[in-house]
Amino acid sequence: MRAAEQEATRRFSRSRQGMPVVDTDIHAMPMPDDLSSRMPKRWRDYLWGGRHSLVSADLVRVRSFAARSDSWPPGGGVPGSDGDFIVEQLLDRYDLSYGVIDLIAIGTSGTGPRPYTEAVCSAANEWLAEEFLAKDARWLGSLNLAYEFGGKSAVKEIERWAKEKRFVQVILSMRTEKPLGDSKYWPMYEACEEYGLPVAIHPAAAGGNLVTGSGWPTYYFEDHMGYPQANPVHVASLICEGVFERFPKLQFAIVEGGWSWAPWLCWRLDSSWRVMGEEIPELDRRPSEYVREHFWFTTQPIDEPENPAWLPELFARGGFEDRIMYASDYPHWDFDSPNDALPPSLPIETRRKIMYVNACRLYGLVIDDAGVEDAEQ
């Protein structure tokens, strides 16, 4: 590590004063060779024949792969393809306790043949297990599933990896074919509940539907700003379709989709339920109670008011302090390092919850945080 980087790490360590960090959104990107070597020849030939791309290019990105300029591995490949480089640049540099790897552009949208999509997801999970989970105990993984083709494929892949406890969730693109309360996804939810796997919903360029309700945005600025638009639809669908009555232990993580809209959505859902609740008699409680019991959110990109001093009040008044988790969004250009993500004006207990306590609760992690509060005071 260069001298300047060592000094930055020392400054960071002093500012954090020993507080653990769980990063809930780190992106890896397998190269085509990484996946094709793990796929049946039939679908390996399909991939290399150019019939399907692993990465969608529907929208212009501010930078290639929306990545930091320094995140390209020195040995070649694209950002996120070299696990050792990510360890050096992220896990070690910031002394992370755990990091959750999310693969979000590997063919899960359902636009290719079902057996091909299943092969891609299976290969991606193998790559993640072999190149990340097996090499560093701090890595946690998100399972990739061919979820748009009905339940059997997704359930089979969940069962295949059920004994690998460091796969801590499944991950879906927010651009799904149907709102996520639809019954086509229920077999997957049943398996997730059985094996204690939360469901992460994440933005992705690939997918069957738009972020907006009225067409494709013109600029990346619009698309990036609009990530939260799809999430209220999914939240409302999951509640109104009775998913949590059927699967009361199921949990969802809204990743990279904002969180300040959640209090507003709770108010609107409850207001509508008071006058139209007879349409969904399966619900015996206010919709906002389901939101607060079944949904989690991540910080990046954090919703920042124009006056930073208002952020602590926003956290407190929103009532979701126990449901928000730190995320760096590495290696994207708008990466938030652990020392910059939250203002020091936040109360220590709020910072503890966001930086690691909430993630430990969701994913069943154990971290020795003895002495953290004393060091912070």
N, C-alpha and C positions, 0 to 999 in steps of 0.2 A: 504494500500500500504506500502511495506517495506521501511525503511529509505533510503536505497541505491536507490530504484526506485524513491522516492520523490526527492532526490537530482539530479538524472539524468533528471527528468522532469523539475526541476528548471533551470538546466543548459541549457536544450533544449529551454525553454521558453525565456531565455536571448539571446540565439544565434539567435532565430527566430524573436525576438522583435515584437511579435504581428501579424506577417504575417499569414493570414488564409491559410488553406490547404484543398483541395478537393482530396480525395484519390479515383482514378477511377478504382481500381482493387483490391477488397477484396474478398476472397473466403470463402464461407460457404458450409457445406456438411451435408445435412439431413441424419439421420440414417434411415434404412429401416422402423422402426416403425413410424417415422415421416411422411413418405409418405403413407405407407399401410393403416394407419388409415383414410386417406383422399381419398382412392381409392375404386371403386366398388369391391364387393367381388370377382367377376370373375377374375379381374386382381390382386387383393391382393393375391389370391391363386396362381396365376401364378408367382408372385414375390417370395413368400415364398416357392414355390415348387422348387426353384433353377433353373428355366428355363431361367432366364435373370439376369445379374448382374447390379447393379446400377453403379459400378465402374469398368472400364476396367483395366486389368493388362497386357496389351500387352508388356509393356516395364518395365525393372527394373528401379526403382527410387533410387536415392542416399540415401533417407530416406523414411520410410513408409509414404505414402500420400505426398511425397516430402515436408514434413513439418518441421518446426523448432521443436527442441526437447522440447521447453518449451510451445508449443502451444496445448498440449493435455489437455483437460478440467479436472480440479481436480475432478469433479463429475462423470467422465466417458464419454464415447463417443469418436469420432474421432475429429481431428483438424477441427475447423469450425462448429461443431455441436451445440455449446453452445453460443447463442447470447450474454448473459450477460457476459461471459468470454471474448468475443471479444471486447465488449464495454470497459471492464476494461483494457485489454491488449493493445488496439489500440486506440479507439476513445478518451477515457479519458486520457490515458497516454500521447498522443501527441496532445490533444486538437484539434481534427479534426473538421472542420466545417461541412463536409459531407463525407460519404463513400458509394461508389457504390458496392453492393454485386453482384458477378457473380457466378452462379452455372454452372459448366462446365462438369460434369460427371454423368448425371442423366438419360441417356437413349434417348438422342435426335438424336442419330446417324442413326436411321432408321433400325437397325438390328433386332428389335423385331416386333411383330404385331402392326399394326397402332393403333388400339384402346388401346393397352397397353401403347404405347409410349405417346399417347394423355393423358391417365390417369396419367402417371408419371409426365408429364410436368404440368398438371393442379394441381396435388397435390403439386408439388414443388413450384409453384407460390403461392398457398394458404399458405404453410408453411412459405415462405419468407414474405408474407404480415402479417401473424399473429405473427410470432416469432421475426421479425425484424422491419418492417415498423411501426407496431402498437405500438411498445414498445419504440422507440427512434426516435425523429424527424430528427436526423442526418442521418438516414439510407435512401439510395435510392436503387432501385432494378432493375435487368435485367430480362425481361420476357423470360421464356423457352418455346419453341415451337416445335411441331413435324413437322419441316419444310421440311423434306425429303419426305413427303407423299403428296406433292401437296399443293395448296394454301388454300383450304377450312379450314383445321384444324388450320393452323397458323392464318388465318384471324379471325376465331371464337374466339380464345384465346386472340388475341389482342383486339377485340371488348369487350370481357368480362371484361377486366381490364382497358378499356380506361378512366374510370372516376378516377382511382387511379393514380394521377399525379406523385406519387413518384416512380412508375415504369418508368424509364427515357429512357430505350432502350430495344431492344431485343438482344439476344446473340446467336451466332452460333459457332459451332466448325469449325476451319479452314480446318478440314479433311472432307469436304463436298463431296457428291456424284458427283456433277458437279461443274465446275467453277461458281462462284456466279453471273455471268452475264446471266446464262441460264434462259430461259423463265419460267421454273417450279417455280422459286422463285418470279416472278413478282407480283402475287396476294399479297404475303406477303409485298413486297416493296410498293405496292399501299396503303395498309392499314397503313404501317409505315409512309408514307408521309402524309396520311390523318390525322393521330393522332400525328404527330410531333415526332415520335420515331426514333432516330438513330439506326443503326444496328452495333453491336459490333462483331468483328471476333476475336476469342480467341483460342490459342492452347488447345488441349485436347487429352488424350490418346485414347479416344473412337472416332470412326468415320469410314466412309466408304473408305477413301483413305489414302495414305501415305503423309508424309511431303516432302519426296524426290521424284525425278522423276525416281528412279531406284531401289527401294526396301527398305526393312526395315534396318535401321542402327543397328550396333552391340551394341554400347554402349549408355548409357544415355547421356554422353558427346556429342555424335554426334547429338542425337535427340534434346537436349536442344539448342545446337549451331545452329541447322538447322531450328528453328522455323520461321525465316523470309522467308524460301524458298517458302512456299505456298502463301504468301501474294502478291507478285508481280503478280502471276498468276491470283488471284482474282481481283486485281486492274485493270489489263489489260482487263480481261474479262468484268468487269462491264462497262468500258469505250467503248470497241470495240463493245459490244452488244447493245450499245445505251441506257443503263439503265438511264443515267442522262438526256438524251433527253426526255425520257418518264416520268421520275420522277425528275424534276429539283430541288426539295427541299430536296431530300433524302441525308442523311449523314451517313458515315461509320466511325467507330472507330477501328483502328488496335490495339488490346490490347495484350500486352506481346509479340509483334512480331517485336520489333526494329523499327527504323525509318531512320537510316543513309543510307539505300538502296533507300529511296524515291527519292532523287535528281538524283541518277544514273538512276533509272527507268524512271524518267521524261525525261532525256536526250535521253535514248534509244527509248522511245515511240515516242518522237517528230522526232527523226532521221528516224525511220521506217515510220512514217506518211507522211513525206515529199516525200518518194519514192513509198509508197504503199497506200496512202490515198484514192485512188479511190475505194479500196475494201470496205471501210466503209464510203460511202458518207453521212451517217446520221450525221457524226461529222463535224461541221462547224468551230471548233476551234482546236487548238493544244491539244493533249491529256494531256500535263502537266497542262493545265489550269483546267481540270476536277479534276486532283489529288489535286491541291492546293485549290479547292473550295469544295470538297466533302469528303476529308479524314482527319482523325485525328489520332494521335499516342500517345502512352504512354511511360513513361520513363523506366519502369522495364521489363526486364533487360536492363539497359542503355548501349548504345554503347560507350565504353570508349576508346579513343586513348591511345597509350602507354605513351604519355606525357600528363598529365592532363591539362596542360596549353593550349593545342590545342582545348579543348572542347568548350570554348566560341566561337572560330573561326568557329568550325564545326557547331554550332547552327546558327551563323550569315550567313555563306556562304551557308548552306543548304536551307535557306529561309523558314523554317517551324517553326519559333519561335511562330507564332500565332496558331499553330496546334498541339503542343505537350503538354501533360498533365501528371501531377505527378501520379504515381501508386506505392503502396508499395508491392503488390503481397502477402500480408499476407494470410495465415500463412506459406508460403513456405520458404524453408531453405535459399533462396537468397533474403529474405525480405529486402527492402530498407526503412529505417526510413526517415521521412521528414527532419531530421537534417543532414543526410548523403547523400541524393540522389543527390544533386547538389553542385558543388564546390562554395565556397564563391566568387571566382573570376568572376563568371557570373554577368553581370550587373543587378542591382536591377530590372529593368523593365522586363528583360528576366526571372528572378526568379519569379516575380509576375505572369507573364503570365503562366508559367509552373505549379506553385504550386496551382493556383486557378482561375485565370482570364479566361484562355481558356476553362476550364471545365464549368465555369459559362455560357460562351457563348454557348457551345454545348448543355448543359442540361437545359438552361433557369433558372439558379439559381441566387439568389440575396444574396450577402454578404456585410455587412457593413464593409468596409475596411478603414474607415476614420482614418487618422493618420499613416497609414502603412509606407508611403514613408518618413514621418518626422522621424519616429522611426528608420528607417534603415540608415538614413544619419548621 
